[in-house]
Amino acid sequence: MPKSKTAILIFARSIKEELKHKPFLAQNSIIEALHNHTINTAQQSGLPVIIYDETTQVGCNFGERFTNAIAHVFDKGYSNIITIGNDCPQLKVAHITEAEKAILNKKASIGSTFDGGFYLLGISKEKFDRHTFLNFNWGTKTLYREIVYYFKSDLLEYAILPRLRDIDFYADLERLHLQTVKDANLRKIISSIINKDSTILFSNKLKALLLPKYIVFNKGSPLAYSL
Protein backbone atom coordinates (compact mmCIF):
# COMPACT_ATOMS: atom_id res chain seq x y z
CA MET A 1 0.00 0.00 0.00
CA PRO A 2 1.30 3.51 -0.79
CA LYS A 3 2.35 5.70 2.15
CA SER A 4 0.23 8.60 0.92
CA LYS A 5 -3.50 8.24 0.38
CA THR A 6 -3.44 10.93 -2.30
CA ALA A 7 -1.62 10.83 -5.64
CA ILE A 8 -1.17 13.35 -8.42
CA LEU A 9 -2.08 12.01 -11.84
CA ILE A 10 -0.50 13.88 -14.74
CA PHE A 11 -2.64 12.92 -17.71
CA ALA A 12 -1.03 14.33 -20.82
CA ARG A 13 0.62 13.51 -24.09
CA SER A 14 4.39 13.13 -24.31
CA ILE A 15 6.39 16.07 -25.65
CA LYS A 16 6.79 14.40 -29.05
CA GLU A 17 3.10 13.64 -29.38
CA GLU A 18 2.00 17.05 -28.09
CA LEU A 19 4.00 18.78 -30.80
CA LYS A 20 2.03 16.88 -33.44
CA HIS A 21 -1.16 18.55 -32.18
CA LYS A 22 0.26 21.92 -31.14
CA PRO A 23 3.23 22.65 -33.47
CA PHE A 24 3.54 26.26 -32.28
CA LEU A 25 4.87 24.90 -28.97
CA ALA A 26 8.12 24.00 -30.73
CA GLN A 27 9.13 27.66 -30.57
CA ASN A 28 11.97 28.23 -28.12
CA SER A 29 11.32 24.73 -26.73
CA ILE A 30 8.28 26.01 -24.85
CA ILE A 31 6.81 22.50 -24.78
CA GLU A 32 9.77 21.24 -22.74
CA ALA A 33 9.43 24.20 -20.38
CA LEU A 34 5.70 23.53 -19.89
CA HIS A 35 6.34 19.83 -19.34
CA ASN A 36 9.11 20.47 -16.80
CA HIS A 37 7.03 23.13 -15.06
CA THR A 38 4.17 20.67 -14.57
CA ILE A 39 6.36 17.89 -13.20
CA ASN A 40 8.33 20.23 -10.92
CA THR A 41 5.16 21.82 -9.57
CA ALA A 42 3.62 18.42 -8.87
CA GLN A 43 6.75 17.12 -7.18
CA GLN A 44 7.07 20.24 -5.02
CA SER A 45 3.69 19.40 -3.50
CA GLY A 46 5.30 16.41 -1.79
CA LEU A 47 2.66 14.02 -3.12
CA PRO A 48 3.50 10.95 -5.25
CA VAL A 49 3.32 11.73 -8.97
CA ILE A 50 2.06 9.27 -11.59
CA ILE A 51 2.25 10.09 -15.30
CA TYR A 52 -0.02 8.62 -17.95
CA ASP A 53 0.84 9.54 -21.55
CA GLU A 54 -0.13 7.91 -24.83
CA THR A 55 2.15 4.94 -24.11
CA THR A 56 0.20 3.96 -21.00
CA GLN A 57 -3.27 5.36 -21.65
CA VAL A 58 -5.91 2.77 -22.54
CA GLY A 59 -9.14 3.46 -24.44
CA CYS A 60 -10.70 4.35 -27.77
CA ASN A 61 -11.39 8.01 -26.98
CA PHE A 62 -10.41 10.72 -24.52
CA GLY A 63 -13.15 9.91 -22.01
CA GLU A 64 -12.20 6.24 -21.89
CA ARG A 65 -8.48 6.95 -21.60
CA PHE A 66 -8.94 9.52 -18.84
CA THR A 67 -11.45 7.43 -16.90
CA ASN A 68 -9.27 4.32 -17.18
CA ALA A 69 -6.21 6.23 -15.96
CA ILE A 70 -8.07 7.40 -12.85
CA ALA A 71 -9.33 3.88 -12.19
CA HIS A 72 -5.84 2.44 -12.61
CA VAL A 73 -4.37 4.86 -10.08
CA PHE A 74 -7.10 3.98 -7.59
CA ASP A 75 -6.28 0.31 -8.21
CA LYS A 76 -2.73 1.03 -7.05
CA GLY A 77 -4.13 1.62 -3.58
CA TYR A 78 -4.66 5.38 -3.51
CA SER A 79 -7.84 6.77 -1.97
CA ASN A 80 -7.70 10.20 -3.62
CA ILE A 81 -6.50 11.62 -6.92
CA ILE A 82 -5.59 15.12 -8.01
CA THR A 83 -5.30 15.07 -11.79
CA ILE A 84 -3.68 17.76 -13.92
CA GLY A 85 -2.47 18.22 -17.50
CA ASN A 86 0.84 19.61 -18.77
CA ASP A 87 -0.37 22.74 -20.58
CA CYS A 88 -1.16 25.21 -17.79
CA PRO A 89 1.71 27.68 -17.20
CA GLN A 90 -0.19 29.39 -14.34
CA LEU A 91 -0.39 26.20 -12.26
CA LYS A 92 1.17 26.63 -8.82
CA VAL A 93 1.89 24.34 -5.89
CA ALA A 94 -0.72 26.33 -3.97
CA HIS A 95 -3.45 25.06 -6.33
CA ILE A 96 -2.47 21.46 -5.64
CA THR A 97 -2.19 22.12 -1.92
CA GLU A 98 -5.66 23.66 -1.91
CA ALA A 99 -7.03 20.61 -3.73
CA GLU A 100 -5.33 18.27 -1.25
CA LYS A 101 -6.77 20.24 1.67
CA ALA A 102 -10.25 19.91 0.16
CA ILE A 103 -9.85 16.15 -0.24
CA LEU A 104 -8.72 15.75 3.35
CA ASN A 105 -11.93 17.54 4.30
CA LYS A 106 -13.92 15.08 2.16
CA LYS A 107 -14.49 17.58 -0.61
CA ALA A 108 -13.89 17.33 -4.34
CA SER A 109 -12.10 20.16 -6.13
CA ILE A 110 -12.00 21.58 -9.63
CA GLY A 111 -10.20 24.40 -11.40
CA SER A 112 -11.77 25.63 -14.63
CA THR A 113 -10.15 26.94 -17.80
CA PHE A 114 -11.41 29.66 -20.11
CA ASP A 115 -12.68 27.21 -22.73
CA GLY A 116 -15.10 25.29 -20.53
CA GLY A 117 -12.70 22.53 -19.53
CA PHE A 118 -10.55 22.16 -16.42
CA TYR A 119 -6.87 22.13 -15.47
CA LEU A 120 -7.26 20.28 -12.16
CA LEU A 121 -9.72 17.82 -10.74
CA GLY A 122 -9.54 16.29 -7.27
CA ILE A 123 -11.77 13.40 -6.27
CA SER A 124 -11.85 10.46 -3.89
CA LYS A 125 -12.23 6.83 -4.86
CA GLU A 126 -15.48 6.73 -2.92
CA LYS A 127 -17.02 9.47 -5.07
CA PHE A 128 -15.57 8.36 -8.41
CA ASP A 129 -18.28 6.88 -10.61
CA ARG A 130 -16.81 5.25 -13.70
CA HIS A 131 -20.05 5.19 -15.68
CA THR A 132 -20.69 8.90 -15.12
CA PHE A 133 -17.16 9.85 -16.14
CA LEU A 134 -17.40 7.83 -19.33
CA ASN A 135 -20.56 9.70 -20.26
CA PHE A 136 -19.38 13.26 -19.70
CA ASN A 137 -19.34 15.30 -22.91
CA TRP A 138 -15.57 15.41 -23.22
CA GLY A 139 -14.23 17.93 -25.67
CA THR A 140 -17.14 20.35 -25.28
CA LYS A 141 -17.65 23.73 -23.63
CA THR A 142 -20.10 22.21 -21.16
CA LEU A 143 -17.63 19.84 -19.48
CA TYR A 144 -16.86 21.98 -16.43
CA ARG A 145 -20.57 22.61 -15.80
CA GLU A 146 -21.35 18.91 -16.15
CA ILE A 147 -18.76 17.95 -13.54
CA VAL A 148 -19.98 20.58 -11.09
CA TYR A 149 -23.55 19.35 -11.64
CA TYR A 150 -22.33 15.82 -10.92
CA PHE A 151 -20.84 17.01 -7.63
CA LYS A 152 -24.08 18.76 -6.70
CA SER A 153 -26.36 15.88 -7.68
CA ASP A 154 -24.25 13.51 -5.59
CA LEU A 155 -24.49 15.94 -2.67
CA LEU A 156 -20.71 16.17 -2.71
CA GLU A 157 -19.12 19.27 -1.25
CA TYR A 158 -16.50 20.75 -3.52
CA ALA A 159 -13.94 23.53 -3.70
CA ILE A 160 -13.63 25.76 -6.76
CA LEU A 161 -10.08 26.80 -7.55
CA PRO A 162 -9.15 29.96 -9.48
CA ARG A 163 -9.79 29.85 -13.20
CA LEU A 164 -6.55 29.54 -15.18
CA ARG A 165 -5.59 29.52 -18.84
CA ASP A 166 -4.32 26.40 -20.56
CA ILE A 167 -2.39 26.62 -23.81
CA ASP A 168 -4.29 25.22 -26.77
CA PHE A 169 -3.56 27.99 -29.29
CA TYR A 170 -0.87 30.56 -29.90
CA ALA A 171 -3.47 33.18 -28.95
CA ASP A 172 -3.59 31.67 -25.46
CA LEU A 173 0.03 32.72 -24.98
CA GLU A 174 -0.86 36.28 -25.95
CA ARG A 175 -3.76 36.32 -23.48
CA LEU A 176 -1.64 35.22 -20.55
CA HIS A 177 -0.88 37.71 -17.80
CA LEU A 178 2.83 36.96 -17.51
CA GLN A 179 2.99 38.10 -13.91
CA THR A 180 0.80 35.11 -13.01
CA VAL A 181 3.40 32.66 -14.37
CA LYS A 182 5.61 31.85 -11.38
CA ASP A 183 8.17 29.73 -13.25
CA ALA A 184 10.84 32.27 -14.27
CA ASN A 185 12.21 30.21 -17.16
CA LEU A 186 8.76 29.54 -18.56
CA ARG A 187 7.80 33.19 -18.18
CA LYS A 188 10.96 34.26 -20.04
CA ILE A 189 10.28 31.87 -22.92
CA ILE A 190 6.65 32.94 -23.28
CA SER A 191 7.66 36.59 -23.19
CA SER A 192 10.28 36.06 -25.90
CA ILE A 193 7.71 34.36 -28.13
CA ILE A 194 4.88 36.86 -27.82
CA ASN A 195 7.25 39.78 -28.32
CA LYS A 196 8.06 38.52 -31.80
CA ASP A 197 6.06 39.62 -34.81
CA SER A 198 3.18 37.19 -34.41
CA THR A 199 1.53 38.52 -37.56
CA ILE A 200 4.37 37.15 -39.64
CA LEU A 201 4.91 33.99 -37.64
CA PHE A 202 1.26 33.03 -37.39
CA SER A 203 -0.61 34.32 -40.36
CA ASN A 204 -3.93 32.68 -41.15
CA LYS A 205 -2.29 30.85 -44.03
CA LEU A 206 0.40 29.38 -41.79
CA LYS A 207 -2.14 28.40 -39.15
CA ALA A 208 -4.10 26.50 -41.78
CA LEU A 209 -0.94 24.65 -42.78
CA LEU A 210 0.10 23.81 -39.23
CA LEU A 211 -3.25 22.79 -37.79
CA PRO A 212 -5.05 19.60 -38.79
CA LYS A 213 -8.77 19.73 -39.49
CA TYR A 214 -9.51 19.18 -35.83
CA ILE A 215 -7.54 18.79 -32.63
CA VAL A 216 -8.50 16.99 -29.46
CA PHE A 217 -6.84 18.71 -26.53
CA ASN A 218 -6.00 17.40 -23.08
CA LYS A 219 -8.27 17.85 -20.06
CA GLY A 220 -11.43 17.92 -22.09
CA SER A 221 -10.84 21.18 -23.88
CA PRO A 222 -13.28 21.66 -26.77
CA LEU A 223 -12.38 20.48 -30.25
CA ALA A 224 -10.56 23.08 -32.32
CA TYR A 225 -10.92 23.55 -36.05
CA SER A 226 -8.34 25.04 -38.36
CA LEU A 227 -9.00 28.38 -40.02
C-alpha positions as CSV (number, residue, x, y, z in Angstrom):
1,M,0.0,0.0,0.0
2,P,1.3,3.5,-0.8
3,K,2.4,5.7,2.1
4,S,0.2,8.6,0.9
5,K,-3.5,8.2,0.4
6,T,-3.4,10.9,-2.3
7,A,-1.6,10.8,-5.6
8,I,-1.2,13.4,-8.4
9,L,-2.1,12.0,-11.8
10,I,-0.5,13.9,-14.7
11,F,-2.6,12.9,-17.7
12,A,-1.0,14.3,-20.8
13,R,0.6,13.5,-24.1
14,S,4.4,13.1,-24.3
15,I,6.4,16.1,-25.7
16,K,6.8,14.4,-29.0
17,E,3.1,13.6,-29.4
18,E,2.0,17.0,-28.1
19,L,4.0,18.8,-30.8
20,K,2.0,16.9,-33.4
21,H,-1.2,18.5,-32.2
22,K,0.3,21.9,-31.1
23,P,3.2,22.6,-33.5
24,F,3.5,26.3,-32.3
25,L,4.9,24.9,-29.0
26,A,8.1,24.0,-30.7
27,Q,9.1,27.7,-30.6
28,N,12.0,28.2,-28.1
29,S,11.3,24.7,-26.7
30,I,8.3,26.0,-24.8
31,I,6.8,22.5,-24.8
32,E,9.8,21.2,-22.7
33,A,9.4,24.2,-20.4
34,L,5.7,23.5,-19.9
35,H,6.3,19.8,-19.3
36,N,9.1,20.5,-16.8
37,H,7.0,23.1,-15.1
38,T,4.2,20.7,-14.6
39,I,6.4,17.9,-13.2
40,N,8.3,20.2,-10.9
41,T,5.2,21.8,-9.6
42,A,3.6,18.4,-8.9
43,Q,6.8,17.1,-7.2
44,Q,7.1,20.2,-5.0
45,S,3.7,19.4,-3.5
46,G,5.3,16.4,-1.8
47,L,2.7,14.0,-3.1
48,P,3.5,11.0,-5.3
49,V,3.3,11.7,-9.0
50,I,2.1,9.3,-11.6
51,I,2.3,10.1,-15.3
52,Y,0.0,8.6,-18.0
53,D,0.8,9.5,-21.5
54,E,-0.1,7.9,-24.8
55,T,2.2,4.9,-24.1
56,T,0.2,4.0,-21.0
57,Q,-3.3,5.4,-21.6
58,V,-5.9,2.8,-22.5
59,G,-9.1,3.5,-24.4
60,C,-10.7,4.3,-27.8
61,N,-11.4,8.0,-27.0
62,F,-10.4,10.7,-24.5
63,G,-13.2,9.9,-22.0
64,E,-12.2,6.2,-21.9
65,R,-8.5,6.9,-21.6
66,F,-8.9,9.5,-18.8
67,T,-11.4,7.4,-16.9
68,N,-9.3,4.3,-17.2
69,A,-6.2,6.2,-16.0
70,I,-8.1,7.4,-12.8
71,A,-9.3,3.9,-12.2
72,H,-5.8,2.4,-12.6
73,V,-4.4,4.9,-10.1
74,F,-7.1,4.0,-7.6
75,D,-6.3,0.3,-8.2
76,K,-2.7,1.0,-7.1
77,G,-4.1,1.6,-3.6
78,Y,-4.7,5.4,-3.5
79,S,-7.8,6.8,-2.0
80,N,-7.7,10.2,-3.6
81,I,-6.5,11.6,-6.9
82,I,-5.6,15.1,-8.0
83,T,-5.3,15.1,-11.8
84,I,-3.7,17.8,-13.9
85,G,-2.5,18.2,-17.5
86,N,0.8,19.6,-18.8
87,D,-0.4,22.7,-20.6
88,C,-1.2,25.2,-17.8
89,P,1.7,27.7,-17.2
90,Q,-0.2,29.4,-14.3
91,L,-0.4,26.2,-12.3
92,K,1.2,26.6,-8.8
93,V,1.9,24.3,-5.9
94,A,-0.7,26.3,-4.0
95,H,-3.4,25.1,-6.3
96,I,-2.5,21.5,-5.6
97,T,-2.2,22.1,-1.9
98,E,-5.7,23.7,-1.9
99,A,-7.0,20.6,-3.7
100,E,-5.3,18.3,-1.3
101,K,-6.8,20.2,1.7
102,A,-10.2,19.9,0.2
103,I,-9.9,16.2,-0.2
104,L,-8.7,15.7,3.3
105,N,-11.9,17.5,4.3
106,K,-13.9,15.1,2.2
107,K,-14.5,17.6,-0.6
108,A,-13.9,17.3,-4.3
109,S,-12.1,20.2,-6.1
110,I,-12.0,21.6,-9.6
111,G,-10.2,24.4,-11.4
112,S,-11.8,25.6,-14.6
113,T,-10.1,26.9,-17.8
114,F,-11.4,29.7,-20.1
115,D,-12.7,27.2,-22.7
116,G,-15.1,25.3,-20.5
117,G,-12.7,22.5,-19.5
118,F,-10.6,22.2,-16.4
119,Y,-6.9,22.1,-15.5
120,L,-7.3,20.3,-12.2
121,L,-9.7,17.8,-10.7
122,G,-9.5,16.3,-7.3
123,I,-11.8,13.4,-6.3
124,S,-11.9,10.5,-3.9
125,K,-12.2,6.8,-4.9
126,E,-15.5,6.7,-2.9
127,K,-17.0,9.5,-5.1
128,F,-15.6,8.4,-8.4
129,D,-18.3,6.9,-10.6
130,R,-16.8,5.2,-13.7
131,H,-20.0,5.2,-15.7
132,T,-20.7,8.9,-15.1
133,F,-17.2,9.9,-16.1
134,L,-17.4,7.8,-19.3
135,N,-20.6,9.7,-20.3
136,F,-19.4,13.3,-19.7
137,N,-19.3,15.3,-22.9
138,W,-15.6,15.4,-23.2
139,G,-14.2,17.9,-25.7
140,T,-17.1,20.4,-25.3
141,K,-17.6,23.7,-23.6
142,T,-20.1,22.2,-21.2
143,L,-17.6,19.8,-19.5
144,Y,-16.9,22.0,-16.4
145,R,-20.6,22.6,-15.8
146,E,-21.3,18.9,-16.2
147,I,-18.8,17.9,-13.5
148,V,-20.0,20.6,-11.1
149,Y,-23.5,19.4,-11.6
150,Y,-22.3,15.8,-10.9
151,F,-20.8,17.0,-7.6
152,K,-24.1,18.8,-6.7
153,S,-26.4,15.9,-7.7
154,D,-24.3,13.5,-5.6
155,L,-24.5,15.9,-2.7
156,L,-20.7,16.2,-2.7
157,E,-19.1,19.3,-1.2
158,Y,-16.5,20.8,-3.5
159,A,-13.9,23.5,-3.7
160,I,-13.6,25.8,-6.8
161,L,-10.1,26.8,-7.5
162,P,-9.1,30.0,-9.5
163,R,-9.8,29.9,-13.2
164,L,-6.6,29.5,-15.2
165,R,-5.6,29.5,-18.8
166,D,-4.3,26.4,-20.6
167,I,-2.4,26.6,-23.8
168,D,-4.3,25.2,-26.8
169,F,-3.6,28.0,-29.3
170,Y,-0.9,30.6,-29.9
171,A,-3.5,33.2,-29.0
172,D,-3.6,31.7,-25.5
173,L,0.0,32.7,-25.0
174,E,-0.9,36.3,-25.9
175,R,-3.8,36.3,-23.5
176,L,-1.6,35.2,-20.5
177,H,-0.9,37.7,-17.8
178,L,2.8,37.0,-17.5
179,Q,3.0,38.1,-13.9
180,T,0.8,35.1,-13.0
181,V,3.4,32.7,-14.4
182,K,5.6,31.8,-11.4
183,D,8.2,29.7,-13.3
184,A,10.8,32.3,-14.3
185,N,12.2,30.2,-17.2
186,L,8.8,29.5,-18.6
187,R,7.8,33.2,-18.2
188,K,11.0,34.3,-20.0
189,I,10.3,31.9,-22.9
190,I,6.7,32.9,-23.3
191,S,7.7,36.6,-23.2
192,S,10.3,36.1,-25.9
193,I,7.7,34.4,-28.1
194,I,4.9,36.9,-27.8
195,N,7.2,39.8,-28.3
196,K,8.1,38.5,-31.8
197,D,6.1,39.6,-34.8
198,S,3.2,37.2,-34.4
199,T,1.5,38.5,-37.6
200,I,4.4,37.1,-39.6
201,L,4.9,34.0,-37.6
202,F,1.3,33.0,-37.4
203,S,-0.6,34.3,-40.4
204,N,-3.9,32.7,-41.2
205,K,-2.3,30.8,-44.0
206,L,0.4,29.4,-41.8
207,K,-2.1,28.4,-39.1
208,A,-4.1,26.5,-41.8
209,L,-0.9,24.6,-42.8
210,L,0.1,23.8,-39.2
211,L,-3.3,22.8,-37.8
212,P,-5.1,19.6,-38.8
213,K,-8.8,19.7,-39.5
214,Y,-9.5,19.2,-35.8
215,I,-7.5,18.8,-32.6
216,V,-8.5,17.0,-29.5
217,F,-6.8,18.7,-26.5
218,N,-6.0,17.4,-23.1
219,K,-8.3,17.9,-20.1
220,G,-11.4,17.9,-22.1
221,S,-10.8,21.2,-23.9
222,P,-13.3,21.7,-26.8
223,L,-12.4,20.5,-30.3
224,A,-10.6,23.1,-32.3
225,Y,-10.9,23.5,-36.1
226,S,-8.3,25.0,-38.4
227,L,-9.0,28.4,-40.0
